[in-house]
Amino acid sequence: MAEIVEVKVGDKVYQLPVIEGSEGEKAIDIAKLRAESGLVTIDPGFKNTGSTQSAITFLDGEKGILRYRGYSIEELAEKSSFLEVSYLLINGELPSFTELEMFKSDITHHTLIHEDIKSILDGFPSNAHPMGVLSSLVSSLTAFYPESLDPNRSAEGVNLSILRILAKLPTMAAWAYKNEIGHPVNYPDNRLDYCSNFLKMMFALPTDDYEVDPVVADALDKLLILHADHEQNCSTSTVRLVGSSHASLYASLSGGINALWGPLHGGANQAVIEMLEAIKADGGDVNKYMDKAKDKNDPFRLMGFGHRVYKNFDPRAKIIKKAADDVLAKLGINDPILEIAKGLEEVALSDPYFVERKLYPNVDFYSGIIYRAIGIPTSMFTVMFAIGRLPGWIAQWKEMRENGEPIGRPRQIYTGANLRPFVPMGNR
Ligand code: ACO
């Protein structure tokens, strides 16, 4: 017998079905509530509202669990590769050896971007933030591949759009960086793996030889895995919402990139490093900044702390903290910023303000330190997040389309003026 929740309004009782997910999560299905009772629910920021039923990522914020398609993030980070994880997220199952080789080869085949995209890039001022450039270039793919505008075309057609964007996003990202520093762009080197190719496009100069450091490429691959999906977060919900109007994959992804950009979401990794730099420049007094973070009259927040769903610890932060130590040790880097980060973490974890509010370091607290160590400039941190999150956005967009979900269109409670007569200009 299915579980029912009863809602009593006056002397009327409405029965609402309870649905249960495969991990025992329960939700009250209110889809018919308005039609039957005239009532809607309200939940600003969707803090307690499920927008979909999804089979991609499972997350338990209280227990600190994150799984892609049933596989734990710890195991995937240790044993898998970013492209294998991408395949898993998008197709639902781990690939066979042949499937993975084919997937890699297809992606490698599409890494080049249309030469005319360079003229779009040239139109941006050199101080353009790479996230703005990236979202524009991704959106421009709709013009270069007009057939991609139809999200209802054949599965092969959709798959081709998916392979193209997985292949081209690193090229676009590296080009956005080259634009920022005013250097000539590098073309992809298809002899290299996904991360090594990206690093070469980022850092090779026509004046010098460039060898990709495998330690750096491995660290990057792991970071991308950790960012690959995170169920219905702000940018993913944006991708699904844009796509729900049957806008194309590239238009939806461009929207997701913009949503990710904000400092309360993916932009936090850049904000963390800027905050740590500011603390260092101000003499390194961690306690002073802890006090600022706790002061309700001060808008300062401890960037990289707190999370909408993790109220225990962010399992990705645990893996990344260790990876940061490993990478810095392997590269022989002694970064004073890391010491400040550790100091902040130590104080925060024992401070009642942070303990009571369950504010723990999130994935962005340490990812910036690794990016810095491997030479990624601060303005590119959120772009790195976008490259990592891409397969998740694609998987979520595809699932939404395949499930035939309706257009996303929330309700509201109107709080403005009631009907009033127009007042002519002379009488105002
Ligand atoms: N520093 C100081 N206080 C904080 C912080 C912080 N980083 N985060 C939350 N709080 C406090 C709030 O002031 C609030 O206190 P109150 O109850 O006394 O009013 C309480 O903790 C709850 O915070 P909310 O903002 O209501 O929590 P919400 O779930 O809406 O926000 C968010 C989550 C946006 C991540 C928030 O913790 C934050 O701004 N963190 C810093 C930015 C950041 O690191 N973002 C990256 C998130 S991870 C990601 O996107 C990959």
Boltz pocket constraint, residues with backbone or C-beta under 6 A from the ligand:
constraints:
  - pocket:
      binder: B
      contacts: [[A, 263], [A, 264], [A, 265], [A, 266], [A, 268], [A, 293], [A, 294], [A, 300], [A, 301], [A, 302], [A, 303], [A, 304], [A, 305], [A, 306], [A, 307], [A, 308], [A, 309], [A, 357], [A, 359], [A, 362], [A, 363], [A, 364]]
      max_distance: 6.0
